[in-house]
Amino acid sequence: MYTTIESPIGPLLLAAGDDGLHAVEFHVSRHPVRRGDDWREGTHPLLDRARQQLREYFDGKRRGFDLPLAPRGTAFQCTVWHALASIPYGETVSYAQLAARVGRPTAMRAVGAANGRNPLPIVLPCHRVIGADGSLTGFGGGLPTKQFLLELEGALPRSDLFAVA
């Protein structure tokens, strides 16, 4: 099942099944999640929980998510996505640091590609991965969204340079 919710960064598509949350997708996504025949718009208790937890996150009342997750990807992608969950709220790591965390210190490009295909952004915080020089490099939701999320978490000083909607 899937539903769309409103957020400060625009509409988010949430998809879940009995096995867990499958997707959090930005309105404009560089890598949309593959939709199967079982994707139907509707309600599911997990979609309600995800909606509530995302609302709390955007309201500054939640720093982590307590949801069963069921991302679909290769074994390597899943390893990278699992490592994203260990990046603390309000902190950032570089692609090189993330590659080292997954035991592949020379695979920064592959780690970056897996990070870019994360089907559960925000929940698995790929926005917390930045360039070695501190730059906000590629993000499926766009750099203004990445900046907004990092400012929300206090990882970057607040600015009014970008308006996200």
Steps between C-alpha positions, in 0.01 A plus 500: 500500500606859454387847590624853450552741788580870512824613662709818528708369208202423279290189446650167607379164373507230768474132406473208742391142531467255782877443486589867557542844348617473138531859387504866591513678168537869424253666264778528242728200538815430305464127565133409554434171675382220271130446539366149498154373419426502873526880523156644569409826660345442837552479872717276712588531871867535411425791266319670790801445730741630236283808441492574875874448549586719200270772634680481837838514323406812303360658818839446668359247748658184360867418438465142378241266355350188650355327197548156347691556177495290183711675237555304182846499348820304453688360798759778463233772483327360809834501687550867413141588589534320836816703570307824441288421804811527720567864409375697801240775470667836447827351378648439157754258352688509172463242226849375591396456864186314394706275270731420792198422722381235255849349473562624145729804549594524131143465373391859552331524158307176551398614848392834353293324235332277761438805719337674203260209451388489863124431482441628855650850515455687827423173683838361387676838505694516174480881528763474777765389248701791360816564303840467669535879479164552673314576178141393452540264208225322308171413662192336348272763649717788376766699683253753648318210665827354629593838643155537660528158670853566629394842631194344666731257681751771594779350287516829306431853616157621392485721194229650286685435175264229379126472524384140481151408390 
